[in-house]
C-alpha cells in the first residue's frame, strides 16, 4: 500500500513537471496583421505568433493555435481552463481577469482613422469624437477605453464582429472612424485593394493606461503551467 502511495506521489510530481499536459493548451488570437493572421495553409502566422510558438516549444508544452474573432477569443480566455490569449493589452480593467506574461510586443500607437476626403470632420479632443460614429469590435482595448470615457453603444459606437467589417463600413461611409495601428491599417487596406493614402489618422488614442502588449493565461489555467511558461518567457526577454 505504501509503495502504491509513493508511486502516485511520484507520478503526480512528474505530471506537474510537464504541466499535466494531457490535453493541448488552447492558444487563441485574432486577425491582427502583421502580428497574427491566417496563412494559406490554414495555420496561424505573424510576428507575435512566432514569439508565442518559440516560448511554448521551449517550455515543452503541447498546444494548438486558433484564430477567432476577438470577442470569441476573449470570452474563451475569460471563462475556460488551459487557455492562452495573445496579443492582449494589459489595462486596469483587465488586470485581475488574467495571468499575465509581459511584454510580448511593444505597445503601438492606435489612431482614430477617417477617410482622407472627409473634410467635414473636425476633431481636437476625445470629447469631439462623440459627434461621430465609431466602428468597433466588442471587448477590444479601444472599446473598453471608450466605454470608460462615456461613449455609448448605438449612440457613438457601431458594434461589428471583426475589423474587416469595420474597415468596409469606413470605406462605404457607414461609420466615420475606426481605430487601428498604422502598420495594421496599411496591411488591411492593401488586402482589399485600397491605398493607405485613402485614410488619415485624425486623433491618437491615449495608451498611457496600457502597461504592455502581452500574452495572458486564463485564471482557470493551473499555476504550474503558467510558471513553466513564465520561466522560459523571461529567459527570452532577459537576453
C-alpha positions in Angstrom: 0.0 0.0 0.0 2.8 2.4 0.9 4.6 1.5 -2.4 1.5 2.3 -4.3 1.1 5.7 -2.5 4.7 6.5 -3.2 4.2 5.7 -6.9 1.1 8.0 -7.0 3.1 10.9 -5.4 6.0 10.5 -7.9 3.6 10.3 -10.8 1.8 13.4 -9.7 5.1 15.3 -9.4 6.0 14.2 -12.9 2.7 15.3 -14.1 3.3 18.7 -12.6 6.7 19.0 -14.2 5.2 18.7 -17.7 2.2 20.8 -16.7 -0.2 17.8 -16.7 -0.5 18.4 -20.4 -2.8 15.5 -21.3 -4.8 17.9 -23.3 -3.2 20.6 -25.5 -3.1 24.1 -24.4 -5.7 26.1 -26.3 -3.9 29.2 -27.7 -6.3 31.9 -29.2 -5.7 35.0 -31.1 -7.3 37.3 -33.6 -6.7 38.5 -37.1 -4.3 41.4 -36.5 -1.6 41.6 -39.2 1.4 41.7 -39.1 1.2 40.2 -35.6 -1.2 37.3 -36.1 -3.1 36.2 -39.3 -4.2 33.1 -41.2 -1.7 31.6 -43.6 -2.7 30.0 -46.9 -2.3 26.5 -45.4 -4.8 27.3 -42.6 -2.2 27.7 -39.9 -1.6 30.9 -37.9 1.4 33.1 -38.6 2.7 36.5 -37.7 5.3 38.3 -35.6 3.5 37.7 -32.3 2.6 34.1 -33.3 6.2 33.1 -33.9 7.2 34.5 -30.5 4.5 32.6 -28.8 5.4 29.4 -30.6 9.1 29.8 -29.6 8.2 30.2 -25.9 5.7 27.3 -25.8 8.0 25.0 -27.7 10.9 25.7 -25.3 8.5 25.1 -22.4 7.8 21.7 -23.8 4.0 22.1 -23.9 1.6 20.6 -26.4 -0.6 23.3 -27.8 -2.8 24.3 -30.7 -3.2 27.9 -32.0 -6.5 29.0 -33.4 -7.6 32.4 -34.8 -11.0 33.7 -33.9 -13.0 36.9 -33.8 -11.7 38.9 -30.9 -14.9 38.6 -28.9 -14.8 34.8 -29.0 -11.1 34.6 -28.2 -11.5 37.0 -25.3 -14.5 35.1 -23.9 -12.6 31.8 -24.1 -9.7 33.2 -22.2 -12.1 34.7 -19.6 -14.1 31.5 -18.9 -12.2 28.3 -19.9 -9.3 26.4 -18.5 -5.9 25.9 -20.2 -6.4 28.9 -22.5 -3.6 31.4 -23.6 -4.6 34.5 -25.4 -2.3 36.9 -27.4 -1.7 39.8 -28.2 -3.6 41.5 -25.5 -3.2 44.9 -24.0 -2.7 44.8 -20.2 -5.0 47.5 -18.8 -6.5 48.4 -15.5 -9.9 46.9 -16.4 -8.3 43.6 -17.4 -5.7 43.3 -14.7 -7.5 40.9 -12.4 -9.0 38.8 -15.2 -5.9 37.0 -16.5 -2.5 35.6 -15.5 -0.1 37.9 -17.4 3.2 37.4 -19.2 4.6 40.8 -20.5 5.8 42.3 -22.7 5.3 40.2 -25.8 5.4 43.1 -28.2 5.9 46.9 -27.9 2.8 48.9 -27.4 2.0 50.5 -30.7 0.2 53.9 -31.1 -3.5 53.5 -32.0 -5.3 56.1 -34.1 -8.9 57.0 -35.0 -8.8 56.8 -38.8 -11.2 58.6 -41.1 -11.4 58.7 -44.9 -8.9 61.3 -46.2 -11.7 63.0 -48.3 -13.8 63.7 -45.2 -13.1 67.4 -44.9 -16.2 67.9 -42.8 -14.6 66.1 -39.8 -13.2 68.3 -37.1 -11.7 66.7 -34.0 -9.4 68.2 -31.4 -10.3 66.3 -28.3 -11.7 62.9 -27.4 -15.0 64.5 -26.5 -15.3 65.8 -30.1 -15.4 62.3 -31.3 -18.8 61.9 -29.7 -20.3 63.8 -32.6 -19.4 60.9 -34.9 -19.9 57.1 -35.2 -17.0 54.8 -34.5 -16.9 51.3 -35.9 -15.5 49.0 -33.3 -15.4 45.4 -32.0 -16.6 44.5 -28.5 -14.0 43.8 -25.8 -11.1 45.2 -27.8 -9.0 47.7 -25.8 -10.5 50.6 -27.8 -14.0 49.5 -27.0 -13.3 49.3 -23.2 -11.4 52.6 -23.3 -14.3 54.4 -25.0 -16.9 53.0 -22.6 -14.8 54.3 -19.7 -14.9 57.7 -21.2 -18.7 57.9 -21.7 -19.2 56.6 -25.2 -22.3 54.5 -25.7 -23.2 51.6 -27.9 -25.6 52.6 -30.8 -25.2 56.3 -29.9 -21.5 56.6 -30.5 -20.3 53.1 -31.2 -21.3 50.9 -34.1 -20.5 47.3 -33.0 -19.3 44.8 -35.6 -17.9 41.3 -35.1 -14.5 41.9 -36.7 -12.1 44.6 -38.1 -12.6 43.8 -41.7 -16.3 44.7 -41.4 -15.2 47.9 -39.6 -12.9 48.8 -42.5 -15.6 48.1 -45.1 -18.1 50.3 -43.2 -15.5 53.1 -43.1 -14.8 52.9 -46.8 -18.6 52.9 -47.5 -19.1 55.9 -45.2 -21.3 53.9 -42.9 -19.1 54.9 -40.0 -16.9 57.9 -39.5 -14.0 56.4 -37.7 -12.3 53.1 -36.9 -9.4 52.5 -34.5 -6.2 50.9 -35.7 -2.4 50.9 -35.7 -0.7 52.3 -38.8 1.0 49.1 -39.8 -2.2 47.0 -39.5 -4.3 49.6 -41.3 -1.9 49.7 -44.2 -1.9 45.9 -44.5 -5.7 45.6 -44.2 -6.2 48.2 -46.9 -3.8 46.5 -49.2 -5.6 43.2 -48.7 -8.8 44.7 -50.2 -7.2 46.7 -52.9 -7.1 50.2 -51.3 -4.2 52.6 -50.7 -3.1 53.8 -47.3 -3.4 57.4 -48.6 -7.2 57.0 -48.7 -7.4 57.2 -44.9 -5.9 59.6 -42.4 -5.2 59.4 -38.7 -7.3 62.2 -37.1 -6.8 61.6 -33.4 -4.4 59.4 -31.4 -6.0 57.2 -28.7 -4.4 57.6 -25.2 -2.5 54.4 -24.4 -0.8 55.7 -21.3 -3.1 53.4 -19.2 -1.8 50.4 -21.1 1.0 48.6 -19.2 2.1 46.3 -22.0 1.1 44.2 -25.0 1.1 40.7 -23.6 0.2 37.1 -23.7 -2.1 36.0 -20.9 -3.4 32.8 -19.4 -7.0 32.3 -18.2 -7.5 32.3 -14.5 -8.6 28.6 -14.7 -5.2 27.6 -16.1 -3.2 25.7 -13.4 -0.4 27.9 -11.9 2.2 25.1 -12.7 1.6 25.6 -16.4 1.8 29.3 -16.1 5.1 29.1 -14.1 6.6 26.7 -16.6 5.9 29.1 -19.4 6.9 32.1 -17.3 10.4 30.7 -16.7 11.0 30.3 -20.5 9.4 33.7 -21.3 11.6 35.7 -19.0 14.8 33.8 -20.1 13.9 35.0 -23.6 13.2 38.6 -22.6 16.3 39.0 -20.5 18.6 38.3 -23.4 
